[in-house]
Amino acid sequence: MTQSFDTPLPPPGERRRLREKASLTQAQLAAQLGVSRETVRAWETGRSTPSGRKRESYGKLLASLAVGPSADVTAPQDPQPAPELTVSLVRTGKPRPPVPTAGLTPPPPASAPLTPAQAFDALYAFCAPALVRQTYLLTGRRELARESVEQAFQVAWQRWPEVAVDPDPASWVRATAYEYALSPWHRFRPRYRHPEPPPADAADRALLDVLLTLPPSYRRTLLLYDGVGLGLPETAAETEASTPAAANRLLHARSAIAARLPDLAEPEVLHRRLAETASTERLRAAKPPTVRNGSERRARFWTRAAIAVTVAIIGATALTLHSAPTRYEPPVPAGETVPGLPPRAAPGTLSTAELTLRAKLRAESANGPEKLLPEPR
């Protein structure tokens, strides 16, 4: 019986949509097909097309994904899965429901809408662990990585109506965390003036040292493309650069790493080493209620501070209006100098000339003309 390898495939965008609809990452899909993650990404972006048996397997898998939730498509069950930096949220269109994780109460059925707190907790539990590891690779500091992620999610909770309708809330939070982590003002904070202990493994230490020597924009582009697994247009959009500029940064970053670590010249090897380096550190994120409560406390603090400043300004204005003069008062003119009199000396000891003048005046006061008195008649 002959097999036909001319299996029709959907367009590249539809392939990616079907994979994300089934809540599968590129790495999981690649494991089922027996190919690399870079190959799946090339198929979904249209840079290449499978052929032969891989085309037939890929076509059957996409057809099963298109059937719906009843299709028998599950992620590979590996007792020790390889660490991943990717956050498989839909980057275009409506965000897919997050996968329940350990310690997270499963969301209510699809018929019951999620409350804002439940939706935020689900997004945090799904994205925060991987985002802390990504930020650690970006900064090389464990405490700063946790602080950046918490700060980003606190801002997201304060602006939740905007984040909730964003096509890709994970990218929104990730961009906020990266911006906070790469802020140059952290170098002036006392707790971040001294470097943290490096990783225990020599290979991880060497990779982290090379990453930290790259410019922040190059480091961020490399992490998004080779670490998180974004496409080049998505990477350029998130870094606020043009696609050619993002590609140039990526090439220079890869060249710098390959020059010092030749074993990481291949993108697939670099992606695996980034994931392993981030996963060796025990980086724990705070619980979602803690982040939400911290965001609310921060909002209350700044609200009260704004009210206090406003009251102070109103009080100062009222005091000024009360104490200000209600009519015009002309200024006192400057005194005029009387001819013949010496200028008034400043307080202090009299000079020799002043002492002489005083003695002369006292001596001549008794020898003046006689007073005229009326005589009786």
C-alpha positions, 0 to 999 in steps of 0.5 A, spaced: 500 500 500 503 506 497 503 512 502 502 519 499 506 525 502 503 530 498 498 532 504 495 539 504 497 543 509 494 550 512 497 557 511 502 558 516 498 563 520 493 557 521 498 552 523 500 557 529 493 558 531 491 551 531 497 549 536 496 555 540 488 553 541 490 546 543 495 549 549 501 546 546 508 550 546 513 549 540 517 545 544 511 540 545 509 540 538 516 538 536 517 533 541 511 529 538 513 530 531 521 528 532 523 535 530 527 541 533 523 547 536 526 551 531 524 547 525 516 548 528 517 555 528 520 555 521 514 552 519 509 556 522 512 563 520 513 560 513 520 560 512 520 553 510 515 547 509 515 540 511 516 534 506 516 527 506 513 523 512 514 529 516 509 533 512 504 527 513 505 527 520 505 534 521 498 535 516 495 529 520 497 532 527 494 539 525 488 536 522 487 532 529 488 539 532 482 542 528 477 537 530 477 540 537 478 538 544 476 531 543 482 530 539 487 526 542 493 531 543 496 531 549 503 534 551 509 529 551 509 526 558 516 526 560 518 525 568 523 530 567 521 535 562 527 540 559 526 547 563 523 552 558 523 559 558 517 560 554 510 562 556 505 559 551 500 565 551 496 567 544 500 573 542 495 575 537 487 575 537 484 573 544 488 570 549 487 563 550 485 560 557 491 559 562 493 552 564 492 550 571 498 550 575 500 547 582 497 551 587 492 554 583 485 553 584 482 551 577 478 557 574 470 556 574 467 553 568 467 557 561 459 559 562 461 563 568 465 569 567 472 570 571 472 575 576 478 580 575 481 577 581 481 570 578 483 572 571 489 576 574 491 570 579 491 565 573 495 570 569 500 571 574 501 563 576 502 562 569 507 567 567 510 569 573 515 563 574 518 563 567 518 571 567 522 571 574 527 566 570 527 570 564 529 577 568 534 573 572 538 572 565 537 579 563 540 582 570 544 577 573 540 579 580 535 574 583 532 579 588 532 584 582 528 579 578 523 578 583 522 585 585 521 587 577 516 581 576 512 583 582 512 591 580 510 589 573 504 585 576 502 590 581 502 595 575 498 590 571 493 590 577 492 597 577 491 598 570 487 591 569 481 594 565 487 596 560 491 589 561 485 585 561 483 587 554 490 587 551 491 581 545 497 579 549 497 580 556 503 576 558 507 580 553 504 587 556 507 584 563 513 582 560 515 588 557 514 592 563 518 587 568 524 588 563 523 595 563 523 596 570 529 591 571 534 594 566 532 601 569 539 605 570 537 608 577 538 601 580 545 602 580 544 608 585 540 603 590 545 601 596 542 594 596 544 593 588 551 596 589 555 590 590 554 584 585 550 577 588 554 571 588 554 567 581 551 561 579 555 555 582 556 551 576 562 554 571 558 553 565 552 557 567 557 562 570 561 563 564 554 564 560 551 569 565 558 573 565 557 573 557 550 575 557 552 581 562 557 584 558 552 585 552 548 592 551 542 591 555 538 592 548 542 586 545 541 582 551 533 583 551 533 582 544 537 575 544 533 573 550 526 574 547 528 571 540 533 565 543 530 564 550 523 566 550 522 564 542 518 570 539 519 571 532 523 577 529 517 581 528 514 580 535 521 581 538 522 588 534 515 590 536 516 589 544 523 592 544 520 598 540 525 597 534 525 596 527 525 589 524 532 590 521 535 593 527 532 587 531 536 582 527 542 586 527 542 586 535 541 579 535 546 577 530 551 581 534 549 578 540 550 571 538 557 573 535 559 576 542 557 569 545 560 565 540 566 568 540 567 567 548 563 560 548 564 557 541 560 551 544 553 555 544 554 558 536 548 554 534 541 557 536 538 550 539 544 549 543 544 556 546 536 556 547 537 549 551 543 552 555 539 559 557 533 554 559 538 550 564 542 556 566 535 559 569 532 553 571 538 551 576 537 557 580 531 557 585 527 563 584 520 563 587 515 568 586 510 571 591 503 569 591 498 572 587 494 575 593 500 578 596 502 582 589 494 584 589 494 586 596 501 590 595 498 593 589 492 596 592 496 598 598 501 602 593 495 605 590 492 607 597 499 610 599 499 614 593 492 616 593 493 619 600 499 622 598 496 626 593 490 628 597 495 631 603 499 635 597 493 638 595 490 639 602 497 643 603 497 647 597 490 649 598 492 651 605 498 655 603 493 658 598 488 660 603 493 663 608 496 667 603 490 670 601 488 671 608 495 675 610 496 679 603 494 686 604 488 689 601 490 696 599 496 699 596 501 701 601 507 706 598 514 704 600 517 708 605 522 712 601 530 712 603 532 717 608 536 723 605 543 725 608 543 732 612 549 736 610 554 738 615 553 732 619 557 726 619 554 719 617 552 715 622 557 710 624 555 703 625 554 700 632 561 698 635 567 702 638 568 709 636 574 711 632 579 716 634 576 722 630 570 720 633 572 721 640 576 727 638 569 730 635 566 728 641 571 731 646 571 738 642 563 738 642 563 737 650 568 742 651 565 748 647 558 746 650 559 750 656 562 757 653 556 758 648 553 765 648 549 767 655 542 766 655 537 772 654 533 773 660 527 779 661 529 784 666 524 787 671 522 794 670 
